[in-house]
């Protein structure tokens, strides 16, 4: 089989920071951003976040919520109530309440993987409409990132967005979460940055030791020599370009930044040290450097792990402490700090952060004070352009074995498809109607019959 340069680049994309630098180099020479700048920041919660304890009803449904959740339910006195809403956040997410009050936080209820609209009845009668391998970590991560509910994905929605936007909108796709399916395109690859330190690989600088200089000279010779074959020449040129791009990236992520000062615990003023906070700090720096990089569109992927809590998820008299509470606290403070940092540079309305996760958890707690793999879940959207007080989707019937439960454990059929959720953000980001079917392979199902993108943003 003959490999083109494009084929080779896709094969090596994602194997490390050096191989993933192509996107930065492709956009760095383009025009500086203007008032149409947009950035989307996907926050993937690996392991399957218990969204039912992240967003909790406070009206008459709370009694049914407690009855069904059993060992993992959070009692009303501990909740973080949301003004003029029948919902509250987990007690550990109080850092996000000011964002709700100012109209910069929206809730998406019961979203998840769907191949076609389903009810409990059609789930039972139409197995051909079910997404494949539900409740499998790897498969559901691929469903969220690749958005093919019944097929294997070899590329992801962020990558496909970048494929189509690169020619006209000079986008840049950047991952702080390592190499993931979401950021693999057919013609584009992500710039992969570490959450700490710089891109440390010998050869990034032109000077240095004699060995360094000899290596760079050899690479230059390969890149400039046409007699070695097209594949060798293309590979060498990519390496040369990547060295220069690493220098640019290191100057941004390695320098001191006033933006880091917004990432603090609002109660103590202490600097945030969680990995998700460190990742979002670097996202903030890259957004602040958008003019230097020549980006008028940026797409970011960050992550937080540890959500597969089959045991020890909760603790304390109100179940407001424990492993899950600590994770949600880190997430809330990091998102709040990131939003404040965006406000400080006048970019809050141009940036949208949103959560994703493998799947939701069973509504019914298990005997180990944990939860098991399920389906639909709740999600958060943060940004200065979201619809104030926005609550989208539909909270399920909380009765175990009830109208929305396909099991007797509280595995709820999603009310909102991933395409309706992420599709709304993609449109806001600038994906054209003509390109939506490319970015979302099952778009025709979710853009007809009364379905379509959620109204997440201000009109």
N, C-alpha and C positions, 0 to 999 in steps of 0.2 A: 504494500500500500504506500502511495506517495503522500507525504505530509507537507502541507503548505506551511508558511510561516504562521498563519493564523491558527492552524490546527495545533502546531507545536506550542504556541503561546497558551492556548487553552489547556493543553495537557499539563504544562508546568505551573499554570496559575493556581495560587492557593498553597503552594508547597513551602512558602516562606515569604518574609517581607521583601526580599530582593526580587523574587519572581513576580510579585504582585504589584510592582511599582508602575506598571504601564499606564494605568489610568491617570495618575498625576501628571506624567509627562505629556500625555495626549492633550491635556487641557491647559497646561501652564502658559502656553503662548497665546491663548485666546483673550478676548476683551474682558475688562474688569466688570464686575457685577453692577447691576443697576437696581432700580426700585422694584424690579420683578424677581429679585433673588428669593429662592426658597431652599430650605433644608428639611429633610425628613430624617428622624432618628428613631430607628426601631430598637426596642429594648427587649431582647429575648430572655425569658425567665425559664431556664433549663430545668427539667425534671417534672414539670407539671404543677403550676401554681394553683393553690386553693383560692380561686377567685370568689368563692362563696363566703369566705371570711375576710376578703379584701373589701367587698362592697356588700353591705348587709341592709335588709329592709328594716325600717323603724316603725312602720304602721302596724296594723292588725296582723300582718304576716309574720311579725317577729316571733310570736308565740309558736306558730307552726314551724318556723325556722329552728327554734330551740328544740322543739319536740323531735324534729327529724334529724338534726345534727348530733344530738346526743352528746357524746364525750368531747366534741370539739367546738360546740356552739359558744358564741361570745355573748354574754348577758348585756342588756341595754345600758346599765349605768356606766360601763366601761367604753362605750362606743364614741367615735368622733363624728358627731352629727353634722350634716350638711344643710346649710340654711335653705329654707323653702324647698326642701326635697324630702321624699319619704325614704331616704337612704342615708346610711352612715358609712364611714370608712372604719377599718380596723383601728383599735386604740393606738397602735404604734405608728399610724400614718398621719398623726396630727400636723406634721409639717406641710401637708398638702391642703389643709383647710383654708389658709389664706388664698391659695390659688383658686379654689372654688369660689370664694367670696368675691374675688376680683374678676371672675368670669374666664379663667384661663385653664380650667379643668373640666373635661367631659367624661361621662361614663358610658361604656358600651356593655350591655347586659347579654349574657348567654350567647356569645359568639363561638364559632368552632368550624371544624371541617365539614363541609357538605358538598356532595356531588350534584344533588338536586334538592329542591324543597322536600322536607320530610316531616311527618308526624309520627307519633308512636305507632299508629295503625299502619302507615305505609312502610315504616321500618320493619314491621313484622311480616308484611305481605310482599314486599318488593326488595329482596336481597340484592338485586341487580342495581339498585340505586344507592346502596350503602357505600360509603368510603371504605377502602381496603385497609385491613390491619389496624383498625381503631384501637386506641389505648396501648399501642406499642410506641415506646419513646422514639426510636429511630424513624419509624414510619410517620408518626405524627409531626415530628420536627420537619421531615421532608414535605409533608402536606402543607404546613404553614409557610415554609420557605420557598417551596417549588410551586405550590398552588395547583397540583394535579391530584385530585382526590382518589382517582382509580387507576392512575398510571405512574410509572417511575419518572422522576424528574432528574434531568441532568443539568439543569440550570435553574436559577432562582429569580424571583420577581424583581429584586433590586438590580440584578444583572441585566435582566431583559429591559427594565426601564432605562438603564444607562445605555444599552445598545441603541435604542431609538432616540434618545435625547442628545447623544454626544455630537451628532452632526450639526445641530442647530443651537443647542442650549449650553454647550460646553460643561456638561455635568462632571462631577467627581464622585466616585463611590469609595468609601473608606470604612474599613472594619477595625474596630478595637476588640473584636470578639474572636480573633483568629480567622481561619479559613472555614467558611460555612457555605452551604448550598445557596442561601439567599443572595450572595454576592458573586455568583458565577453567572456570567452572561455568555451569549453565543459569540460575541465579538469584543467583549470587555471583561476586565478583571479588576479586583479591588486592590487598593493600597491597604496593606495590612500593617497596623501600627501596634507596638506593645503598650500595655497600660502603665508600665513604669520603665524608666531608663530610655535609652535611645537605640536606634538601629545599629547595633554594634557588630559589624562584620568587617574584617580587615579589607582594605582596598577602597573604602568610601572616600578617603582623602587622596589628593594628588601627590602629597609629599610623604613623609614618614620614613620608614626604614628602607634600606636598599632592596630588601625582598619585596616590600610593598610596591616600590617604584618599578621593579622588574616585572612584577605581575601585571601592573597597569599598562606598561609598555607592550607586553605580550598581547593583552586584550585589545589595545589600540591597533596593533599590527593585524590581528585577526579581523577586526571590524573594518579596516581600511583596505584589506586585501581581497580583491574579487576572485582570486584564483583558488580559493579554498572551498568553493561551493556555496550555493545560496543558503543552505541551512546553517552552516557554520558562520557565515557572514551575518545572517539575521540574528542568531543567538548572541554573537559577540556585540552587536550593536545594542541589543536589548540590555546586556550587562553594563555596557558603558553608560547608557542612559539611566539605568537604575542607580548607579553610583552617584550621579549628579542629583537625582531625585531624592536619594537618601540624605544628602547634604541639606537640601531644602527642607525636608521633613524634620530633620534633627534640629535645625535652627528654630523651628516653631515649637516642637514639643520639649526641647531641652532648655529653652530660655525661661527666665522668671516671667510670671504673668499675674497681673492684678486680678484676673478672672478667678484664679484659684481661691481668692479670699471670700468668694460667695459660697463656697462649699464648706459650710460649717454647721455644727449642731445648733439649731435655733435656741435650745435651752441653755447650753453651756458655752457656746462660742468656740468650742474645740473644733479643730480641722477634721474633716471627714477623711477616713483612711480606708473605707471599703473599696473593693475592686471596682464595683459599679460606679462609685463616685470618681475614682481615678480615671476610668474610661470616659465619663462624661466631661471631666475637666479637659481632657485632650480633645474631645469633640468641640468644646467651647473654643479652644485655642485655634483649631482648624477653621472654624467658622469666622473667628476674628481675623484670620489670615486670608479670607476669601479673595480680597483684592490682589494680594501678592500672588496667590495661586491662579488667579484668573477664572474663578468659578462663579457662575451665576446660578448654578444648581449644585447641591451637595447631598449625598445620600450616605447615611451612617448606619452601622450595625454595632450595637454594644450588647453585653450579656450579663446575666447574674445567674449563678448556679445554686444548687442545694435545695430545690423545691420538691424533691421526691420523698416526701415525709410520710412513710408508711407507719412510723411510730414516733412518739415524742414530739408531735407537731405542736401541741399546746401545753400550757402549764399555768398554774395559778388559779385562784378561786373564780375569776371571771374568764379564764382561758385567754387572758390578754398578754401572756408571756410565753416563752418557749421558742423553739427553732423558727417557726414560721413568723412569729412576731418580730424576731430579730431581723429576719430577711426583709420583711415589709418595712421596718424602720429604716434600714439601710437604703432601700429603694426610694422611699418617700423623701428622705433628706437629700439624696442625690438628685432626684428630679426637681425638687424645690430649689436647690442650689444652682442647678443648670438653668432653670427658668430665670432666676434672679440675675445670673451672669448674662443671659441673653438680653434681659431688660437693660442692663448697664451699658450695652453697646448698641441699643436701639434696634435689636433684631428679634425681639420676642414674637412679633406678629409674623415674622418670616420663617419661623422655625416651629416644627411640630414633632413632639416625641410621643411614642405610643408603645404599649406593651403587647407582647405575643408570648405564648407558652405552648408546650407540647399538647396539653389538654387540661381540662379541669379535673377536680377530684370528686370522689363520691360525696354526696351530700351527707350521708350517714357515716359518722365516725366509726372506726373499728375498735377492737378491744385493746389496742396498744396506744390509744390516744393519738391516732394518726388517721390518714385517709388513703384511699386506693385510687387507681387510675380510673378516669371517667371520660367525659366528652366536652360538652359546652362549659364556658366559664365567662367571668366578667373581666373587663379590661379598662385601662385608663388612657386618656389622650390629654397631653399637656401642650399648651401653646397659646400665644396671645391672640390668635385668629379663630379659636374654637368658639362654637356657639355658647354664649353664657348660660350656665345652668343646664347644659345639654345632657339628656339621658336618653340613650338610644337602645333599641332592642326591646326585649320583654323578659322580665324575671320569670322563671318557671314556677309552676305549681310545686311548692316545697314538700308536698306529701310524698313519702316514700311509696313507690309503686303506683303513683298517681298518673295524671294525664300526660306528663312529659318525661316520665321515668321509664327507660327501656329495660330496667332491671328491678331488683328490690333493694338496691343500695343507694339510689339517687344518682343515676347516670342520665343526664338530661339531654334530649335532642336539642341542638342549638336553634335559636330563633334567628340568628344572624350568621350569614355565611362569611367566610374570610374575605371573599371578593367584595362583598358589600361594605365591609369594614375597611380593609386596606385599600380597596378601590377608591373610596372617598378621599383618602390621603394622597393616593397617586394622582388623582385629578387635580387636587389642590396644588400638588407639587408641579404640575404642568404637563402630565401625560395627556396627549390629545385623544379625542374619542376614536379616531382612526387607529390609534396604537393600543387602545385598551385590550382588544382581543389577543394581541401579541404578548402583552405583559401578563394578562390573565387568560390562560388557555380556555377556561370554561366561562368566559365572560358572557356569552350569549344566553346562558341559563340565568344569569343574575342581572341582566339588563333588560328583561322583558317580563311580561305577565305581572306587572305591578311591583317587581323587585328592582333594586338599583342601589347605587351608593347611598350610604347614610348622609344625612344633612349635618355633618359634623362641624361645619364652619359657618362663620357669619356670612350673610347674604351679600 
